Amino acid sequence: MMADRESSLTALVTTYIRAAHQLFDAQPLILDDPVALSLLGADAAIQIRQAVERHQTPEGRVLRAHVVLRSRFTEDRLAAAVFRGIKQYVILGAGFDTFAFRQPQWAKKLKIFEVDHPGTQAMKRSKLAAAGIVLPENLVFADVDFEKESLHDGLCRHRVSNAELTFFSWLGVTMYLKEDAIDAVLKTVAAFPESSEIVLTFIQPPTSLSDAEKKSYARLVESVASAGEPFVSYFEPDALEAKLRNLCFSKMVFLSPADAQAGYFQQRPNDLPAPAVTNIVAAIR
């Protein structure tokens, strides 16, 4: 889920953002992820604290709120899906996701597949080994180089069963892909049995933003482009819903700012701002 790089810089940055949430934000945390700090190494906490001014800018706090919200919403959806019979959890563009290493008891019967570029996975496995983090028995590293094979072929090679109810997460990826590549992934997911589910994030066209949001967005666009991972795809929610329905997804749940506020921000201190825009959708076959 990345360009022809050895590993994804944005995936690593996202892990630092999750780790900053553990260090700077009040309890109860939106995403309790102590593994993020361990994964980043012994000096990570010092480095993050030294960069406190950057993390605590209004833009930094908005970005952090989005990053932890999308993971928490996905994991809440996964928990509900397990109780309706989901057997496999496929993390597309897994990067340095830590769910498998802090999985709750209800996840132990899942087969968890982390799908990503071989370079990113090699870096992650090196960091896990350095941190002494034991790989859980139900985890499979599913390396897939999308310049050499399709997602369908990669999943088959790693023995992901297309006969089992499956939950997919696809966070922070679609904006880096052209629409035909996005369609190919969604078609692969849509071939799984009814009641399978995917949670994905997307970016709306900047024309939908306020003037203040456009300035912040422009800085984000410049930052990811300078890292070699520019945004290339945008969706209005109605257009994305139509695309998903055309692929036979029967139910869509767009997380609204009001629902995010009520479900995740209302009962905690206001050190993190509830999002004005969410751009997260769950789609069920």
C-alpha positions as CSV (number, residue, x, y, z in Angstrom):
1,M,0.0,0.0,0.0
2,M,2.9,2.3,-0.8
3,A,5.0,3.6,-3.5
4,D,8.3,1.9,-4.5
5,R,10.1,2.8,-1.2
6,E,11.7,0.4,1.2
7,S,9.4,1.4,4.0
8,S,6.7,4.0,4.6
9,L,7.7,7.2,6.4
10,T,4.1,8.2,7.0
11,A,3.5,4.8,8.7
12,L,6.3,5.5,11.1
13,V,5.1,9.0,11.8
14,T,1.7,7.7,12.6
15,T,3.2,5.5,15.3
16,Y,5.0,8.5,16.9
17,I,1.6,10.2,16.9
18,R,0.0,7.3,18.7
19,A,2.9,7.2,21.2
20,A,2.5,11.0,21.8
21,H,-1.1,10.3,22.8
22,Q,0.1,8.0,25.5
23,L,2.5,10.7,26.9
24,F,0.7,14.0,26.5
25,D,-3.1,13.3,26.7
26,A,-5.3,12.9,29.8
27,Q,-7.0,9.7,30.9
28,P,-9.1,8.1,29.7
29,L,-7.1,7.8,26.5
30,I,-9.1,7.4,23.3
31,L,-6.6,4.6,22.3
32,D,-4.7,2.8,25.0
33,D,-1.6,1.8,23.0
34,P,1.4,1.3,25.3
35,V,3.1,-1.0,22.7
36,A,3.7,2.0,20.4
37,L,6.3,3.4,22.7
38,S,8.1,0.1,23.1
39,L,8.0,-0.5,19.3
40,L,9.7,2.8,18.6
41,G,12.7,2.1,20.9
42,A,14.2,3.1,24.2
43,D,14.7,6.7,23.2
44,A,11.3,7.3,21.7
45,A,9.7,8.9,24.8
46,I,12.6,11.3,25.2
47,Q,12.4,12.3,21.5
48,I,8.7,12.8,21.6
49,R,8.9,14.9,24.8
50,Q,11.6,17.0,23.3
51,A,9.2,17.7,20.4
52,V,6.4,18.6,22.7
53,E,5.8,22.1,21.1
54,R,5.2,20.5,17.7
55,H,2.9,17.8,19.1
56,Q,0.9,20.4,21.1
57,T,0.2,22.9,18.4
58,P,-3.5,23.1,17.4
59,E,-2.7,21.3,14.2
60,G,-0.7,18.6,16.0
61,R,-3.6,18.0,18.4
62,V,-6.2,17.8,15.6
63,L,-4.0,15.3,13.7
64,R,-3.4,13.2,16.9
65,A,-7.2,13.2,17.6
66,H,-7.9,11.9,14.1
67,V,-5.2,9.2,14.2
68,V,-6.3,7.7,17.5
69,L,-10.0,8.1,16.7
70,R,-9.7,6.1,13.5
71,S,-7.9,3.2,15.2
72,R,-10.3,3.2,18.2
73,F,-13.4,3.3,16.0
74,T,-12.0,0.4,13.9
75,E,-11.2,-1.7,16.9
76,D,-14.7,-1.1,18.4
77,R,-16.2,-2.2,15.1
78,L,-14.0,-5.3,15.1
79,A,-15.1,-6.2,18.6
80,A,-18.8,-6.0,17.5
81,A,-18.0,-8.0,14.4
82,V,-16.3,-10.8,16.3
83,F,-19.5,-11.4,18.2
84,R,-21.4,-11.9,14.9
85,G,-18.9,-14.5,13.7
86,I,-15.9,-12.8,12.1
87,K,-12.9,-15.2,12.0
88,Q,-10.2,-13.3,10.2
89,Y,-8.8,-9.7,10.7
90,V,-6.9,-8.3,7.7
91,I,-5.1,-5.1,8.3
92,L,-4.4,-3.5,4.9
93,G,-1.4,-1.2,4.9
94,A,-0.7,-2.3,8.4
95,G,2.5,-0.3,8.8
96,F,3.4,-0.3,12.5
97,D,-0.1,-1.2,13.8
98,T,0.1,-2.7,17.3
99,F,-3.3,-4.3,17.7
100,A,-1.9,-7.9,17.5
101,F,0.5,-7.2,20.3
102,R,-2.1,-5.8,22.8
103,Q,-5.1,-7.8,21.6
104,P,-7.9,-8.3,24.2
105,Q,-9.2,-11.7,25.1
106,W,-12.0,-11.6,22.6
107,A,-9.5,-11.4,19.7
108,K,-7.5,-14.5,20.6
109,K,-9.6,-16.7,18.3
110,L,-9.0,-14.4,15.3
111,K,-6.4,-15.1,12.6
112,I,-4.8,-11.7,12.2
113,F,-3.1,-10.8,8.9
114,E,-0.9,-7.7,8.6
115,V,-0.6,-6.8,4.9
116,D,2.1,-4.4,3.8
117,H,5.1,-3.9,1.6
118,P,8.0,-6.2,2.4
119,G,10.3,-3.2,3.3
120,T,7.9,-1.8,5.9
121,Q,7.4,-5.3,7.4
122,A,11.1,-5.9,7.6
123,M,11.6,-2.7,9.5
124,K,8.7,-3.5,11.8
125,R,10.0,-7.0,12.6
126,S,13.4,-5.6,13.4
127,K,11.9,-3.1,15.8
128,L,9.8,-5.8,17.4
129,A,12.8,-8.0,17.9
130,A,14.8,-5.1,19.4
131,A,12.0,-4.3,21.8
132,G,11.7,-8.0,22.9
133,I,8.1,-8.1,21.8
134,V,6.9,-11.7,21.3
135,L,4.9,-12.4,18.1
136,P,1.4,-13.8,19.0
137,E,0.6,-17.2,17.5
138,N,-2.5,-15.8,15.7
139,L,-0.5,-13.2,13.7
140,V,0.7,-13.6,10.1
141,F,2.9,-11.1,8.4
142,A,1.5,-11.0,4.8
143,D,4.1,-9.2,2.8
144,V,2.7,-8.1,-0.6
145,D,4.5,-6.0,-3.2
146,F,1.7,-4.5,-5.2
147,E,4.0,-3.8,-8.1
148,K,4.4,-7.6,-8.5
149,E,1.1,-9.1,-7.5
150,S,-2.6,-8.2,-6.7
151,L,-4.1,-8.0,-3.3
152,H,-6.2,-11.1,-4.2
153,D,-3.2,-13.1,-5.2
154,G,-1.3,-11.9,-2.1
155,L,-4.1,-12.9,0.2
156,C,-4.3,-16.3,-1.4
157,R,-0.6,-16.8,-1.1
158,H,-0.8,-16.1,2.6
159,R,-3.8,-18.4,3.0
160,V,-6.4,-15.9,3.9
161,S,-9.6,-17.9,3.4
162,N,-12.2,-16.2,1.2
163,A,-14.8,-18.5,2.6
164,E,-14.5,-17.1,6.1
165,L,-16.2,-14.0,7.5
166,T,-13.5,-11.4,7.5
167,F,-13.0,-7.9,8.9
168,F,-10.7,-5.5,7.0
169,S,-9.2,-2.3,8.2
170,W,-7.7,0.2,5.7
171,L,-6.6,3.3,7.5
172,G,-4.7,6.2,6.1
173,V,-4.1,4.6,2.7
174,T,-6.7,5.5,0.1
175,M,-5.5,9.1,-0.4
176,Y,-2.1,7.8,-1.6
177,L,-3.6,5.5,-4.3
178,K,-5.2,6.1,-7.7
179,E,-8.9,5.3,-8.0
180,D,-8.4,2.2,-10.1
181,A,-6.1,0.7,-7.4
182,I,-8.7,1.6,-4.7
183,D,-11.4,-0.1,-6.8
184,A,-9.3,-3.2,-7.1
185,V,-8.9,-3.5,-3.3
186,L,-12.6,-2.9,-2.7
187,K,-13.6,-5.5,-5.3
188,T,-11.3,-8.0,-3.6
189,V,-12.9,-7.3,-0.2
190,A,-16.4,-7.5,-1.7
191,A,-15.7,-11.1,-2.8
192,F,-15.7,-12.2,0.8
193,P,-18.9,-13.7,2.4
194,E,-21.9,-11.6,3.4
195,S,-21.4,-9.9,6.8
196,S,-17.7,-9.3,6.2
197,E,-16.8,-5.7,6.9
198,I,-14.2,-3.1,6.0
199,V,-13.4,0.2,7.9
200,L,-11.6,2.7,5.7
201,T,-10.5,6.3,5.8
202,F,-10.6,8.8,2.9
203,I,-10.0,12.5,2.2
204,Q,-12.7,14.9,0.9
205,P,-11.7,17.4,-1.7
206,P,-10.3,20.5,-0.1
207,T,-13.0,22.6,-1.6
208,S,-15.3,21.3,1.2
209,L,-13.0,22.9,3.9
210,S,-13.2,26.2,5.7
211,D,-10.5,28.8,5.0
212,A,-8.8,28.0,8.2
213,E,-8.9,24.3,7.5
214,K,-7.6,24.8,4.0
215,K,-4.4,26.4,5.4
216,S,-3.8,23.6,7.8
217,Y,-4.6,21.0,5.1
218,A,-2.2,22.7,2.6
219,R,0.6,22.3,5.2
220,L,-0.3,18.6,5.6
221,V,-0.3,18.1,1.8
222,E,3.1,19.7,1.5
223,S,4.5,17.5,4.4
224,V,3.4,14.2,3.0
225,A,4.4,15.2,-0.6
226,S,7.9,16.1,0.7
227,A,8.1,12.6,2.3
228,G,7.5,11.1,-1.2
229,E,3.9,10.0,-0.5
230,P,1.6,12.6,-2.0
231,F,-2.2,12.6,-1.8
232,V,-3.7,11.6,-5.2
233,S,-7.4,10.5,-4.5
234,Y,-10.3,12.4,-2.9
235,F,-13.9,11.4,-2.3
236,E,-17.1,13.1,-1.4
237,P,-19.0,10.9,1.1
238,D,-22.0,10.5,-1.3
239,A,-19.7,9.4,-4.1
240,L,-17.9,6.9,-1.9
241,E,-21.2,5.5,-0.6
242,A,-22.4,5.0,-4.2
243,K,-19.1,3.2,-5.1
244,L,-19.5,0.9,-2.1
245,R,-23.1,0.1,-2.9
246,N,-22.2,-0.7,-6.5
247,L,-19.8,-3.2,-5.2
248,C,-22.6,-4.9,-3.1
249,F,-21.8,-3.5,0.3
250,S,-25.2,-3.4,1.9
251,K,-24.7,-1.1,4.8
252,M,-22.5,1.9,5.3
253,V,-21.8,3.7,8.6
254,F,-20.1,7.0,8.2
255,L,-18.7,8.2,11.6
256,S,-20.1,11.7,12.0
257,P,-18.4,14.4,14.0
258,A,-21.4,14.4,16.3
259,D,-21.1,10.6,16.9
260,A,-17.4,10.9,17.4
261,Q,-17.9,13.6,20.0
262,A,-20.6,11.6,21.8
263,G,-18.8,8.3,21.7
264,Y,-15.2,9.2,22.3
265,F,-14.6,12.8,23.4
266,Q,-17.6,13.9,25.5
267,Q,-16.6,11.8,28.6
268,R,-13.0,12.9,28.7
269,P,-11.0,16.2,29.2
270,N,-10.9,18.6,26.3
271,D,-7.2,18.4,25.7
272,L,-7.9,16.8,22.4
273,P,-10.4,18.5,20.1
274,A,-13.3,16.5,18.7
275,P,-13.0,16.4,14.9
276,A,-14.9,18.8,12.7
277,V,-14.5,16.3,9.9
278,T,-14.1,12.6,10.3
279,N,-13.8,10.8,6.9
280,I,-14.2,7.3,8.4
281,V,-16.6,4.7,7.0
282,A,-17.5,1.1,7.9
283,A,-19.0,-0.9,5.1
284,I,-20.7,-4.3,5.5
285,R,-21.2,-6.9,2.8
